[in-house]
Amino acid sequence: MAPNIVNTTATKDSSMSAYAFNSRKNHHVPKPVMADSYQHPERFWVDYVMEASSKDHARTLAREVCLEQTVELPGQTDAVRQVEAYTVGTIERIELLGSSNHSHTHIHSTNNSHFLYRVSIAYPNDTAGEELPQFLNVVFGNTSLKKGVSVENVTLSRHLLENRSMFPGPRYGIIGLREMLGVPRAPLL
C-alpha cells in the first residue's frame, strides 16, 4: 500500500511545516501532526503500530526498534551508550489503540490477548545519511520483517523536508521520458 503525503503545519511557528506519510486506508483528510519538529528540529518521527501484551511490553519492543533501525547492537553495550544521544531513536509517545483483533489496522494479530499501541519514535536526521535509501532503511529496515509491527506515519523534519539532494523530485518528467523513449503520444508501458 503506497503512503499518502499529508502537509501539516507546526503550531508554535507557522513557518515550520512537515509532511506526514500516512499508510492508513481511506485517510484523505490531513491528520494533525503535533509540532514535535519544533521540539526536535534535528529529528524525524516515525509512528509504528505495535502488538504488545502491555504498555511496558510495547516500550520494550519500541526500544528494540530504536536500536535495530540505527546501531543494530544491544543497548547495554558501551559502544551504544557512547553514541546513543545522537544516533539512536528516542521513544516519544506510546498510545493504546485497542485490542489486537481491532479491524482498523493492517497488522495480523499473533495473539488474542495482545493490544495495539501507537509508538512514536524520533530519529536523528543524521541517521538518514542524506540519502533516500538510507532514510527508508531507518524507517522500514529490519523492523518490516517483525511480526506485529508496522509503520503508520512518517513526519519529516524541516531539514529533511528541504533536502533537495535526498528528495530531488522527478528527474525528467513525462515530457522528458517521452522524448527519451521516442513515444510522443502513445501509452508508456
MOQUILIN-V805334 format. One record per residue. N is the residue number from 1. SS is DSSP state (alpha for helix, beta for strand, coil for the rest). PSI is psi as a letter, one per 20 degrees, with the letter a starting at -180 (none if undefined). OMEGA is omega as a letter, one per 40 degrees, with the letter a starting at -180 (* if undefined). Layout:
BEGIN
{{N & SS & PSI & OMEGA} {N & SS & PSI & OMEGA}}
END
This chain:
BEGIN
{{1 & coil & p & a} {2 & coil & p & i} {3 & coil & q & i} {4 & beta & q & i} {5 & beta & p & a} {6 & beta & p & i} {7 & beta & p & i} {8 & beta & r & a} {9 & beta & p & i} {10 & coil & q & a} {11 & coil & h & a} {12 & coil & h & a} {13 & coil & o & a} {14 & coil & i & i} {15 & coil & i & i} {16 & coil & p & i} {17 & beta & r & i} {18 & beta & q & i} {19 & beta & p & i} {20 & beta & p & i} {21 & beta & o & a} {22 & beta & p & a} {23 & coil & j & a} {24 & coil & q & i} {25 & coil & q & i} {26 & coil & l & a} {27 & coil & m & a} {28 & coil & h & a} {29 & coil & p & i} {30 & coil & p & i} {31 & coil & p & i} {32 & coil & p & i} {33 & coil & p & a} {34 & coil & q & a} {35 & coil & l & a} {36 & alpha & h & i} {37 & alpha & h & i} {38 & alpha & h & i} {39 & alpha & h & a} {40 & coil & m & a} {41 & coil & i & a} {42 & coil & j & a} {43 & beta & q & i} {44 & beta & q & a} {45 & beta & q & i} {46 & beta & p & i} {47 & beta & p & i} {48 & beta & q & i} {49 & beta & p & a} {50 & beta & q & i} {51 & beta & p & a} {52 & beta & q & a} {53 & coil & i & a} {54 & coil & r & i} {55 & alpha & h & i} {56 & alpha & g & i} {57 & alpha & g & i} {58 & alpha & g & i} {59 & alpha & h & i} {60 & alpha & g & i} {61 & alpha & g & i} {62 & alpha & h & i} {63 & alpha & g & i} {64 & alpha & g & i} {65 & alpha & g & i} {66 & alpha & g & a} {67 & alpha & g & a} {68 & alpha & h & a} {69 & coil & i & a} {70 & coil & f & a} {71 & coil & i & i} {72 & coil & l & i} {73 & coil & q & i} {74 & coil & q & a} {75 & coil & i & a} {76 & coil & j & i} {77 & coil & q & i} {78 & alpha & h & a} {79 & alpha & g & i} {80 & alpha & g & a} {81 & alpha & h & a} {82 & alpha & h & a} {83 & alpha & i & a} {84 & alpha & g & a} {85 & alpha & h & a} {86 & alpha & j & a} {87 & alpha & g & a} {88 & coil & q & i} {89 & coil & q & i} {90 & beta & p & i} {91 & beta & o & a} {92 & beta & h & a} {93 & beta & q & i} {94 & beta & p & a} {95 & beta & p & i} {96 & beta & p & i} {97 & beta & h & a} {98 & beta & a & a} {99 & beta & q & a} {100 & coil & i & i} {101 & coil & j & i} {102 & coil & p & a} {103 & coil & i & a} {104 & coil & i & a} {105 & coil & r & i} {106 & coil & j & i} {107 & coil & p & i} {108 & coil & p & a} {109 & coil & p & i} {110 & coil & i & a} {111 & coil & p & a} {112 & coil & i & a} {113 & coil & j & a} {114 & coil & r & i} {115 & beta & r & i} {116 & beta & p & i} {117 & beta & q & i} {118 & beta & p & a} {119 & beta & p & i} {120 & beta & p & i} {121 & beta & p & i} {122 & beta & p & i} {123 & beta & q & i} {124 & beta & p & i} {125 & alpha & h & a} {126 & alpha & h & i} {127 & alpha & i & i} {128 & alpha & i & i} {129 & coil & k & a} {130 & coil & k & a} {131 & coil & p & i} {132 & alpha & g & i} {133 & alpha & h & i} {134 & alpha & h & i} {135 & alpha & g & i} {136 & alpha & h & i} {137 & alpha & h & i} {138 & alpha & g & a} {139 & alpha & g & a} {140 & coil & g & i} {141 & coil & b & a} {142 & alpha & h & i} {143 & alpha & h & i} {144 & alpha & i & i} {145 & alpha & i & a} {146 & coil & p & i} {147 & coil & q & i} {148 & coil & j & i} {149 & beta & p & i} {150 & beta & q & i} {151 & beta & p & i} {152 & beta & g & a} {153 & beta & q & i} {154 & beta & p & i} {155 & beta & o & a} {156 & coil & q & i} {157 & coil & r & i} {158 & alpha & g & i} {159 & alpha & g & a} {160 & alpha & h & i} {161 & alpha & h & a} {162 & coil & j & a} {163 & coil & o & a} {164 & coil & h & i} {165 & coil & h & a} {166 & coil & h & a} {167 & coil & m & a} {168 & coil & i & a} {169 & coil & a & a} {170 & coil & p & a} {171 & coil & g & a} {172 & coil & h & a} {173 & alpha & r & a} {174 & alpha & h & i} {175 & alpha & g & i} {176 & alpha & g & i} {177 & alpha & g & i} {178 & alpha & g & i} {179 & alpha & g & a} {180 & alpha & h & a} {181 & alpha & i & a} {182 & coil & k & a} {183 & coil & n & a} {184 & coil & h & a} {185 & coil & h & a} {186 & coil & r & i} {187 & coil & q & i} {188 & coil & o & a} {189 & coil & none & *}}
END
